[in-house]
Amino acid sequence: MIIYDIQCEQGHVFEGWFADRAAWIEQRAKDLVSCPVCGSVTVEVIPSAVTVTGKGNHQARPGKEPPFSPQEALRQLTDFIQSRFEDVGENFADVALKIHCGEEHKRNIRGTTTPAEEENLRSEGVSFIKIPLPKMDS
């Protein structure tokens, strides 16, 4: 199994899992790999910040720090979401339902919901992910 970070022509980044490199090439050639945000099939593999080492090839490197700290990773995630998702605040459930029903154009949104609103979204078949983001000091 191989996991690639993939970017579409609109700049949306998503993850793809493939049996091997040949599977990626074949599926891309047949336009089977599409952006989950905009549906574009014009996609490319981009460099990934994550490296997974297999059994036997992990070596400790004294004095070497990881590329960035967990705090930096959290800061980057927060920055990504804040810069690429429209903040609809307490209207999240209403806007998400309107997007789902085609009453508003598709876009990335973020905001807050009550437990009752979350249950309503689930019952309507609206996909969403809860990501609690802390306030960053700097």
N, C-alpha and C positions, 0 to 999 in steps of 0.2 A: 504494500500500500504506500502510495506517495501522496503528499499533501502539498498543493501549490497555492500561493497567494496569486489571485488573478485580478486584473483591472480591465474594465471595459473602456471604450472610447470616450465615455462621458466622465471617467475618473472614479467610478464606483469600484471599490475593492471588496472582493469576497474570496472565500476559500473553496477550493475544489479538491476532491479526493478521487484518486485514480489508481487502478491496479498497478500501473507502471507508466513510464514515459510514453511508450507506444500507444497506450490507451488514451492519454491526453491528446496526442497528435491526431489519432483517428477521430476522436469525438469532436475535436475542434474543427477538423477538416469537413466534417458532416454537419457543422453548425448545431451540434448538440449541447454545447456549453454556452449558456446565456446568462447575462447579468440578472440577478434576482430583483434588482431595483428598477431597471429600465427595460430589460428584455433584450438588450443589444447582444449580438453574437460576434461583434468585433472585439475580441478579447485577447489579452497577452498575459503570460506569466511575468510577475514582477519579483524582485528580490524580497525574501522573507526575513523578518527580524528574529524569527524563532528557529532554533536548531535543535533537533532531537538526536541524541547520540544513542547508538545501539549498544548492546552488551559487548564489553571487551574493548570498545574504542573510546572510553571516557578516561581522561587523564587529568589529574589535578595540576593546575599551573600556579605554583606559588607566586604571590605578588601580582597576579593578574586579577583585576576586578571584572565582574560581568559587564557587558556593553552598557547597561544602565541599570539602575536600582529599581526595586519594586515601586518605590515612590515615583520615579521618573516614568515608569510604565503606566501607572495610574494617572499621572499628569497628562501624558500623551493621549490616553483613552478619553479623559475628560475634555481635552482640547479638541479632539476629533469630533466627539459628539456635539459639543457646543458650537463648533464652526460649521458642521454639516447637517444638523437637524434643526428645523424651525421650532422655536419654543412657543407652544400654544398654551402653556400654563395649565390652569384648571379646566380648560376646554378640551383636553386631550381626548377623552372618550367621545365627545360629540364630533370632533374633527376626524378622528380615526374611523368612526362609523360612516361619516359622509364620504371619506375617501374610499372606504370599502364598497359603498353602494354606488360609487361613480358620480356622486354629487359635487365632489371637489377633485382637482387634479392630484395625481399620485405624487407624493413627496415624503421625505423623511421628516418626521415630527417627534418632538419630545414634550413631556409635561407630566402632570400628576393625575391620579385617579383615586377614587374611593374603592374599597373592596366591592361594593355593589356595582359600580361602573365596570370594574374588571370582569366580574361575573357576567354582566350583560354583554360585554365585548366578546367573551368566550362563547356565549350562547349564540351570538350572531355570526360566529366563525371568523372574527377579526383576529389576525395574528399580531402579537406584540410581545416585547421582551421588557422585563423590569430590570433596570440597571441603576442601583442606588449610587449616585455620584456625590462624594463628599465635597465640601467647599475647600478649595486649595488656598493656602496662605499666601503664596506668591505667584 
